[in-house]
């Protein structure tokens, strides 16, 4: 590595070790990481603007190996910060669903860029001049935290994509650790409550369960009416080991019924009254 950049990168990684502890990154640590990464990129940018590069090989090495380190961590810390800010505060089921959606989004990102991911993971070099020199710049069509570095002297067509790939690989590890932590917490909570001997399974239709959920919601019977539909639905999903998919669409279908709108609830009333009469007659 060029000595002009080495002391910046070495100092960056030294400070990075102080930010990334063995435990998970919280909001405060992610903010510190963003500030540290931005500062390193600023220092690198000043050197490139002032001195440029002596050869194409040096330019490729910088954008492929050097700049991608702080830039990929900027992506990582920005994603962690966003996740920590937007994570549902209540409900383990809500939190797990949120994190699983993040995983799906990352998978789509890697699928869209599979050809470039393959190129980099195989350590190929035949397209490096196209990907990592400034003579082939192509401005990205999306807005990202690292887009502030779209100075024509400081980016190539693929250096930001490469940094985002590396950052997302780090973010996946964070998400997997968070999911494992939540599942462990959920398991411990079940043990404290006394894990049931057998799993409860909802054996009626999903529409029937949707009726029950909306009835509980409309009667303010859960959390004094402060719990929303999604929260109640998630609790039932966990209890009965079921996925309700789009509960709002199911509710719309219930409202459009030609006959009774509340088939299941009416059947519950009838069956419960019959049960009472049977018990009284004994």
C-alpha positions as CSV (number, residue, x, y, z in Angstrom):
1,X,0.0,0.0,0.0
2,X,1.2,3.5,-0.8
3,X,2.7,5.2,2.3
4,X,0.5,8.2,1.6
5,X,-2.5,6.1,2.5
6,X,-1.0,3.6,4.9
7,X,-0.9,5.7,8.0
8,X,-4.5,6.8,7.5
9,X,-5.8,3.2,7.1
10,X,-3.6,1.9,9.9
11,X,-4.9,4.6,12.2
12,X,-8.5,4.0,11.1
13,X,-8.3,0.3,11.9
14,X,-6.7,1.0,15.3
15,X,-9.6,3.3,16.2
16,X,-12.1,0.9,14.7
17,X,-11.1,-1.8,17.1
18,X,-12.1,0.5,20.0
19,X,-15.6,1.0,18.5
20,X,-16.3,-2.6,17.6
21,X,-16.4,-4.6,20.8
22,X,-17.3,-8.3,21.3
23,X,-20.9,-7.4,22.0
24,X,-23.3,-6.1,19.5
25,X,-23.1,-2.6,18.0
26,X,-25.6,-0.2,19.5
27,X,-26.8,3.2,18.2
28,X,-24.0,5.1,19.9
29,X,-21.3,2.9,18.5
30,X,-22.8,3.0,15.0
31,X,-22.7,6.9,15.2
32,X,-19.1,6.8,16.2
33,X,-18.3,4.4,13.4
34,X,-20.0,6.6,10.8
35,X,-18.0,9.6,12.1
36,X,-14.7,7.7,12.0
37,X,-15.3,6.3,8.5
38,X,-16.3,9.7,7.1
39,X,-13.2,11.2,8.6
40,X,-10.9,8.6,7.0
41,X,-12.6,9.0,3.6
42,X,-12.2,12.8,3.9
43,X,-8.4,12.4,4.5
44,X,-8.0,9.9,1.6
45,X,-10.0,12.2,-0.7
46,X,-7.7,15.2,0.1
47,X,-4.6,13.2,-0.8
48,X,-6.1,12.0,-4.1
49,X,-7.2,15.5,-5.0
50,X,-3.7,16.9,-4.3
51,X,-1.5,14.2,-5.7
52,X,-3.5,11.8,-7.9
53,X,-1.9,8.5,-9.0
54,X,1.4,7.6,-10.6
55,X,-0.1,4.7,-12.6
56,X,-3.3,2.9,-13.6
57,X,-2.2,0.0,-11.3
58,X,-1.9,2.3,-8.4
59,X,-5.4,3.8,-9.1
60,X,-7.0,0.4,-9.3
61,X,-5.4,-0.7,-6.1
62,X,-6.6,2.4,-4.3
63,X,-10.3,2.2,-5.4
64,X,-10.4,-1.6,-5.1
65,X,-8.5,-2.2,-1.8
66,X,-7.9,1.1,0.1
67,X,-11.0,3.2,-0.2
68,X,-13.3,0.2,0.0
69,X,-12.3,-0.3,3.7
70,X,-13.7,2.8,5.3
71,X,-16.4,3.1,2.7
72,X,-17.7,-0.4,3.4
73,X,-17.7,0.3,7.1
74,X,-19.6,3.5,6.4
75,X,-22.3,1.4,4.7
76,X,-22.3,-1.1,7.5
77,X,-22.6,1.4,10.3
78,X,-25.2,3.4,8.4
79,X,-27.3,0.2,8.0
80,X,-26.9,-0.7,11.7
81,X,-27.9,2.8,12.7
82,X,-31.0,2.7,10.6
83,X,-31.9,-0.8,11.9
84,X,-31.5,0.3,15.6
85,X,-33.6,3.4,15.0
86,X,-36.4,1.7,13.1
87,X,-36.5,-1.6,15.1
88,X,-40.0,-2.1,16.7
89,X,-39.6,-1.4,20.4
90,X,-42.2,-3.9,21.6
91,X,-42.9,-7.5,20.7
92,X,-40.4,-10.2,19.9
93,X,-42.5,-11.3,16.9
94,X,-42.5,-7.8,15.5
95,X,-38.8,-7.5,15.9
96,X,-38.0,-10.8,14.3
97,X,-40.3,-10.0,11.3
98,X,-38.5,-6.7,10.9
99,X,-35.1,-8.3,10.8
100,X,-36.2,-11.1,8.5
101,X,-37.4,-8.5,6.0
102,X,-34.0,-6.9,6.2
103,X,-32.4,-10.3,5.3
104,X,-34.8,-10.6,2.3
105,X,-33.8,-7.1,1.1
106,X,-30.1,-8.0,1.2
107,X,-30.7,-11.3,-0.7
108,X,-32.4,-9.3,-3.4
109,X,-29.5,-6.9,-3.6
110,X,-27.0,-9.7,-4.0
111,X,-29.2,-11.4,-6.6
112,X,-29.3,-8.2,-8.6
113,X,-25.5,-7.9,-8.6
114,X,-24.6,-11.6,-8.7
115,X,-22.2,-11.1,-11.7
116,X,-20.1,-8.5,-10.0
117,X,-20.2,-10.4,-6.7
118,X,-18.9,-13.4,-8.6
119,X,-16.2,-11.4,-10.3
120,X,-14.9,-10.0,-7.0
121,X,-15.2,-13.2,-4.9
122,X,-13.2,-15.1,-7.6
123,X,-10.5,-12.4,-7.4
124,X,-10.7,-11.8,-11.1
125,X,-8.9,-8.8,-12.6
126,X,-9.6,-8.6,-16.3
127,X,-12.3,-5.9,-15.9
128,X,-10.4,-3.9,-13.2
129,X,-9.7,-1.0,-15.6
130,X,-13.4,-0.7,-16.4
131,X,-14.5,-1.1,-12.8
132,X,-11.8,0.7,-10.8
133,X,-10.5,3.6,-12.8
134,X,-12.1,7.0,-13.1
135,X,-12.1,7.0,-16.9
136,X,-15.2,4.8,-16.8
137,X,-17.4,6.6,-14.3
138,X,-21.1,5.9,-14.3
139,X,-23.2,7.8,-11.7
140,X,-25.5,5.5,-9.7
141,X,-29.2,6.0,-10.0
142,X,-29.9,5.5,-6.3
143,X,-29.2,7.6,-3.2
144,X,-27.1,6.1,-0.5
145,X,-25.2,7.4,2.5
146,X,-21.9,7.1,0.6
147,X,-23.2,9.1,-2.3
148,X,-21.6,12.2,-0.8
149,X,-18.4,10.8,-2.3
150,X,-19.5,11.2,-5.9
151,X,-16.7,13.6,-6.6
152,X,-15.4,12.9,-10.2
153,X,-11.9,12.7,-8.8
154,X,-12.8,10.2,-6.0
155,X,-15.0,7.5,-7.4
156,X,-15.2,4.9,-10.2
157,X,-18.1,3.0,-11.8
158,X,-17.9,0.1,-9.3
159,X,-16.0,1.1,-6.2
160,X,-19.1,2.1,-4.4
161,X,-20.9,-1.0,-5.4
162,X,-18.0,-3.1,-4.1
163,X,-18.0,-1.2,-0.8
164,X,-21.7,-1.7,-0.5
165,X,-21.3,-5.5,-1.1
166,X,-18.6,-5.7,1.6
167,X,-20.7,-3.6,4.0
168,X,-23.8,-5.7,3.4
169,X,-21.7,-8.8,4.2
170,X,-20.8,-7.3,7.6
171,X,-24.5,-6.2,8.1
172,X,-25.7,-9.8,7.5
173,X,-23.6,-11.0,10.4
174,X,-25.0,-8.3,12.6
175,X,-28.6,-9.3,11.6
176,X,-28.0,-12.9,12.2
177,X,-26.6,-12.2,15.7
178,X,-29.6,-10.0,16.5
179,X,-32.0,-12.7,15.3
180,X,-30.2,-15.3,17.4
181,X,-30.3,-13.0,20.4
182,X,-34.0,-12.4,20.1
183,X,-34.7,-16.1,19.6
184,X,-32.7,-16.9,22.7
185,X,-34.5,-14.3,24.6
186,X,-37.8,-15.7,23.4
187,X,-36.8,-19.2,24.4
188,X,-35.8,-18.1,27.9
189,X,-39.2,-16.2,28.2
190,X,-41.0,-19.5,27.3
191,X,-39.0,-21.4,29.9
192,X,-39.9,-18.9,32.6
193,X,-43.6,-19.1,31.7
194,X,-43.4,-22.9,31.5
195,X,-43.1,-24.3,28.1
196,X,-46.3,-26.1,27.1
197,X,-46.0,-29.9,26.6
198,X,-47.4,-29.7,23.1
199,X,-47.6,-27.0,20.5
200,X,-50.9,-25.3,20.0
201,X,-52.0,-25.3,16.4
202,X,-54.8,-23.2,14.9
203,X,-57.1,-25.7,13.1
204,X,-59.8,-23.3,11.8
205,X,-59.3,-21.1,8.8
206,X,-57.1,-18.0,8.7
207,X,-60.2,-15.9,8.0
208,X,-61.7,-17.2,11.3
209,X,-58.7,-16.1,13.2
210,X,-58.8,-12.8,11.5
211,X,-62.4,-12.3,12.7
212,X,-61.3,-13.0,16.2
213,X,-58.3,-10.6,16.0
214,X,-60.4,-7.8,14.7
215,X,-63.1,-8.5,17.3
216,X,-60.5,-8.2,20.1
217,X,-59.1,-5.1,18.6
218,X,-62.4,-3.3,18.1
219,X,-63.5,-4.2,21.7
220,X,-60.2,-2.8,23.2
221,X,-59.8,-6.1,25.0
222,X,-56.0,-6.2,24.6
223,X,-53.7,-3.8,26.4
224,X,-56.6,-1.5,27.2
225,X,-57.1,-0.9,23.5
226,X,-53.6,0.4,22.9
227,X,-52.4,-2.6,20.9
228,X,-52.7,-2.4,17.1
229,X,-53.9,-5.1,14.7
230,X,-50.4,-6.2,13.7
231,X,-49.4,-6.6,17.4
232,X,-52.4,-8.8,18.2
233,X,-51.9,-10.8,15.0
234,X,-48.2,-11.4,15.8
235,X,-49.1,-12.7,19.3
236,X,-51.6,-15.2,17.8
237,X,-49.0,-16.2,15.1
238,X,-46.5,-17.0,17.9
239,X,-49.2,-18.8,20.0
240,X,-50.6,-21.0,17.3
241,X,-47.5,-21.4,15.1
242,X,-49.3,-19.9,12.0
243,X,-48.5,-17.2,9.4
244,X,-51.4,-14.9,8.6
245,X,-49.8,-13.4,5.5
246,X,-51.8,-10.2,4.6
247,X,-54.3,-9.9,7.4
248,X,-55.6,-6.6,6.0
249,X,-56.5,-8.2,2.7
250,X,-58.3,-11.0,4.5
251,X,-60.2,-8.4,6.5
252,X,-61.3,-6.8,3.2
253,X,-62.5,-10.1,1.9
254,X,-64.5,-10.6,5.1
255,X,-66.2,-7.2,4.7
256,X,-67.1,-8.1,1.1
257,X,-69.0,-11.3,2.1
258,X,-72.6,-11.4,0.7
259,X,-74.0,-13.3,3.7
260,X,-72.9,-12.9,7.4
261,X,-69.7,-10.9,7.9
262,X,-68.9,-12.7,11.2
263,X,-69.4,-16.4,10.5
264,X,-66.8,-17.6,12.9
265,X,-67.8,-15.3,15.8
266,X,-71.5,-16.2,15.4
267,X,-70.6,-19.9,15.4
268,X,-68.5,-19.3,18.6
269,X,-71.6,-17.8,20.3
270,X,-73.8,-20.7,19.3
271,X,-71.3,-23.4,20.3
272,X,-70.6,-21.7,23.6
273,X,-74.3,-21.4,24.5
274,X,-74.8,-25.0,23.5
275,X,-71.9,-26.0,25.8
276,X,-73.5,-24.1,28.7
277,X,-76.9,-25.7,28.2
278,X,-75.3,-29.2,28.0
279,X,-73.4,-28.6,31.2
280,X,-76.5,-27.3,33.0
281,X,-78.5,-30.3,31.9
282,X,-76.1,-32.7,33.6
